[in-house]
């Protein structure tokens, strides 16, 4: 009896119905795996391409502030520093004009950047890493600070230009006013302007290095069909003395700098 039942069960399992049933399941599983595999590769490729686009945006932003630093911020701040040194060593009499100094009240401008586009790419297309989002936020803040410092410097400069002659030099250099007060707004904002401009060069450069490392990690998963990952070449900027020293940003260097960076999109 038991042998007959086992034989009947074998016949059922070996029937065309069950063969077709298990074949359909196997086919469905294979199709599902193939669809998953194809979609995963598509997502990897899209994220790699997004990394490349974001690196281009970083290059454009860094290049804009390199140009601003070269053409306006560095010359203006250097001239101001030299004037301050001359004032210190010559001991200018603030009201008498012992040393003639041409006060610089030329209006400066902050460049337009594609930061909104960069943030959009990182938030919607680069979804498998947290570091780019954090650095993009730092870059956004740096650009905001630099723009505010530029506008603030222009506003203070115009107010100083409208002051009485015996107050202009004192307010310009943060010296004791004829009334005995002290106003260091202008020297403070000049220092901030240079520092914030450096931030707007450093952060897109570091973000580009992080994106390159992330793109290479994705490319390793995708294999030979992966798009080539772009890198940011900063050698010319460094030669011109316009690249901020990484040592100025120890916390960001220790947390975000890729262990084997490829800082080598030309600028």
Buried (B, 14 or more C-beta within 10 A) or exposed (E): EEEEEEEEEEEEEEEEEEEEEEEEEEEEEEEEEEEEEEEEBEBBBEBBBBBBBBBBBBBBBBBBBBBBBBEBBBEBBEEBBEBBEEBEEEEBEBEEEEBEBEBBBEEBEBBEBBBEBBBBBBEEBBEEBEBBBBBBEBBBEBBBBBBBBBBBBBEBBEEBEEBEEBBBBBBBBBBEBEEEEEBEBBBBBBBBBBBBBBBBBBBBBBBBBBBBBBBBBBBEEBEEEBBEBBBBBBEEBEEEEBBBEEEEBEEBEEEBBBEEBBBEBEB
